[in-house]
């Protein structure tokens, strides 16, 4: 979800205004995903690298998450969304961890769409943490295969990514779900995240549906 800062700057607004505008995209996007039959949607909200941003911006993002949890989670629960979070929770503020747990508990019985939020997430961190857990469990190296490794990821039930949508024209992976995007199709748009509409989301899915996925085959 990239481009919040640039969206705000182009309107002579503080960066916080861009982040708040970005939140407004979530509900219509999740509704559209459900209408299209998408069963799993993962949103990259805050990376392990984002801690390097100015402390005031980081605090704003954490506060915005709490506000969003209060305003959006009950609504998403009514729409049948199951919320889960990916990332290193132990480094997040206590109040944020509490809100995450409450959201997961409230929506745990829903089955219309699974919505994963990557918060304090990094693809490399996920792989390192998986390796550490395997070592702690004393796994025989010869017994480790792709299925075993995948079972040690933050949320093993997350399917491999079919479509990765990158807003604001950025042409990089940005440390996002490195294991899961091995065979993902990419859709890159110049649209900044606060302007990403349901119509463009539909175009992205239509583009994906028109592609031939060979996964290394002929």
Secondary structure, DSSP 8 states (H G I E B T S, - for coil): ---HHHHHHHTT--HHHHHHHHHHHHHHHHHHHHHTT--EEEEEEEEGGGGGS-HHHHHHHHHHHHHHHHHHHHHHHHTTEEEEEES-GGGS-HHHHHHHHHHHHHHTT--SEEEEEEEEE-HHHHHHHHHHHHHHTT--GGG--HHHHHTTSTTTTS---SEEEE-TT--S-TT--TTTTTT-EEEE-S--GGG--HHHHHHHHHHHHTS---TT--
